[in-house]
């Protein structure tokens, strides 16, 4: 798989939405930007991939802001994704393995976390927001749980990750599949498909899936084989409508102007004190770690 991509499928007869995305480049960019250790990298990659697949739910120009909070050493992360395919994020603790064992209970905590999701427009207008428990110790599964509970849309998200000993490109391949039961969906068939997503057959389907050439055909084969594994006999892929979506990509929205505006919240007196102490203060974007430096004349 040479580059990230996303394809959407809608089965009008079964009222089922399917989204498949390859997110290898995106997650590698996020992991290396924040220099995460293996434990944080796995959680961060799952969260970025789930957010990428979820962009198929957005209208043009809309954005998701997803905040995870866990009581364990991982602490959580913030992921932002937009309908144009841009994705960015920040893990709260890039190195949770420092001084820890890396066991699942230690990373995520023994109690449930929380997930907060806000959908907004580019100008910051909030369209809707909600929160639920995050009980599954996996960011992708916890996001699916949120959509099931808060949005009342039965959702399943499955990620696949292959890693390699390359610090510049630690993820060899990353994939994600999202299934959603739209209004009127046969919930028994959806339940069978949901179970099949986590079975051995789905692993084999993913191994041979290649969306680089003829993505609609590849998606059709994938869904057919998944339906066969789920014993959903009336799943006619010829009735599916496929759309190639916007390519997911790691992209920060920070700029010199946005950082300058962020500094103005300090107020005139605090800014004067800051420039008195440091003639050329630095401010860093939490999402992409890019540094910006300003002079007093930029504000006064």
N, C-alpha and C positions, 0 to 999 in steps of 0.2 A: 504494500500500500504506500504510494509515493507521497500522498498529501491528504490533509484532512478534508472531509466532505460530509454532507448530510443529505438524506433523502427521506421524504415523507410519503406514507401510504395511507389511503383511506378506503375502507371497504364499506360502501353505502348500504349493502344488503345486511351486513352484520353490525353496522354502526360501530366500527372499530378503527381506531387510529394507531398507526405504527410509525415509529421514527427510528432510523438507524443512523449512527454517526461514527466516523473514524476521527479520533481526537488526539492522535499521537503527537503531532507538532505542538498543539495547544498545551497539552499537559507537560511536555518537556520544557516548554518556555516558562510555564509557571513554576515548576519544580526547581529549575536552575536559577530563575530570578531570585527566589527566596532561599536557595541553598538548603533545602529541606533534607532531613535524614530519611532513611527508608520508611519509617512508620508514618511520618507526616506526609511523605511523598505519596504513599498509597491512599491515604484519606483525601489528600488534596486532589489527586488525579481523579478519584471517584466523584468528588464534588464538582470539579470542573466539567467532567464528561456528562454528568446528569444535568447540569445547567445548560450545556450545549444542546442536548436533546430537547430540553424544555423550551428552548427558543421557538420551536415549532408551534407553541401555544400562543405566541405573542402576535399582536397586530403590528403593522408597520410602524416603526419608531418607538415601540414600547420597550420597557426594560424590566428585568427581574433583579431584585436585590435580596440575596438569601444569606441569612446569618445563622450559623450553627453555634450552639453553646453546649459543651459537654463538661461534666464534673471531673473527668479524669485529666491526666497530664497533657492530653492533646488540646484541651481548653476549647477549641473550636476554630472557626474560620468565617470569612465573609467572601461571598462570590457574587459578582455582578455580571449579568449577561444581557445582551440586547438582540432585538430582532434582526439587526444587520450582521449578526454572527460574532461580534466582538465580545470577548470574555476576559475578565480580570479577577483577581482574588488575592487574599492575604491570609495565611495561616497565623493564628494567634501565637503558636509555639512551633517554630520551624524545627526544633531539635528535642522532641519529647523523650527520646531515648537517652539523653544525658542523665545518667544516674538512675535510669529505670530499666525494667526488664523488657518492656515492649509488649507485654501480655495485653490481650484485648480489654480485659477488665480494668487494667491500670490505665490504658490509653483513654478509654471512653468513660470510665467510672462505673461504679456498681449501680448507680441510680440513673434514671432517664435524663437525657439532655433536653434541650429545647431547640426548635427551629422557627425562625421568623422570616416570612416571605412578603415582600412588597412589590407590587406591580405599578409602574409609573410611566409617565410620558417624558420625552427628552427635556422638557422645560421644568421637570420636577413635580408635576401634578400627580398626586397619588390616586390611582384608579381603584385599587383595593389592597388590603393587607390582612394578614392573619398569622396565627401562631398555633403550634401544636407541640405535643411531646415529641422527642426524638428518641424512641426506645430501642432502635435496632442496631446501634453501634456500627453504622455504615452510612455515610452521607447520601449515597444514591438511594438506598432503601428508605432512609428517613425523609428524603424529599418526596418519594412516592407515597409514603405514609401521610405526609402533609396534604398532598393533592386529594388523597382518599377522604381524609377527615375534614379538612378545612374547605376545600373546593367541592367536595362530594362527587369527585370523579374517580372511579376505580382506576388505579394506575399501578403499573409495575415497571421498574427500571432495573436492568441488569447490565453490569459493566464487566469487561474482560481486560485484563492487563498482563502484558508480558514484559519482564524487566531484563536488563542486560548490564554487565559491569562496565559502563561507560559514563563517567561523571558529566560529560557534556550532553549526553542523550541517554539517560537511564531507562527510559521506557522504549522498548522495542516496538510494541504495538498496543494501542488502546482503542477499544470499541465500546459502544453503548447501544442498547436497545430499549426503547420506551414503548409500552403498549397502554392504551387508554380505552376504556369502555365509554363510548359516547351515549347520549340518551337513546333508549330503545335497544341497547346492545343485549345479546343473549349472554347473561351473566354466567351461565353454566359453561358455555363455550369459552368465555373469557377466563374463567377460573382454570380450565384445562390448559389453555395457552400460557397462562401465568405460571403454572407448575412446570410446563415443558421448557420454559425459558431458563429454568435453573437445573435442567437435567443434562445428562451426558450428550444427548442428541444435539442440543443447542451448542455445545462446545464444538462438535464436529461441523455443524453448519457454519459456525463462525470461522473456523480454520480455512475453509475453502471459499468463503465469501470475498469477492473482489468487486468493489464498486467503481474502480478506475475506468473500466470500459463497460458500456451499456448498464448503467446503474439500475434502471428500471427493471431490466431483465434479471439482474442479480437479486434485487429486492423481492421480485416475484418468486424466484426459486427459494429464497430463504424463508419467506412466509409459507410457501407450500409445504416445505419440509418441516417447519415448525408445527403447522396444523396437522400434518400426518403424525408427528410424534405425540401430539396432544389428542389424537383420535377425534379431531373435528372434521367430520367427513363432508360437510356442506360448505367448506371454505373454498370458494371459487376465486382464484387470483385474477381471472380475466375480468372480474367485476371491480378490481381494485383500481384506484386512481392514484398515480404516482407523480410526485413533484420533487425535482432536485432543489433543495434549499440552499440558503446562503452558507458558504464555507465557514465553519467555526475557526476562530483565530484568537490568539492571545493579543490583546490590544488595550492599552491603557488610555483613558480619556484625559489624563492630566496635561497641563500646559503651563507655560510661564504665567499667563494671565490668570488661570484658575488658582494657582498657588499664591499669586499676589493678592487675589481677593480673599483667600483663606487667611492670610496674615493680617488683613485689615480688621478681622474680628477681634484682634487684640486691643484695638482702640488706640487713640493717638498717644496717650501717656505711656502705655506699655511699649508701643513701637519706638518712641523716643528713647526709653530706657534700654531697649534691646540694641538699638544702633549705637548708643553710648558705650555699651559693654562690648559690642562686636561690630566692627565697621562693615563687615560683609557677611552677615549671617546666612546660614544654609538651612533650607527646608527640604525634606525628603518626602516623596510620594510613598505612602505605605503599600500601594498596590504594585508599582513597578520598580521601586527603590531608586528612581531617578532623582538626582539632587538638583536643586535650583538655588542660586545665590542672588541676593538683592542688595542694592545700595540705598542709602537714605533718600536720595533724590527720586527713587522710584515711588516714594510715598508722600514726600513733602515738597 
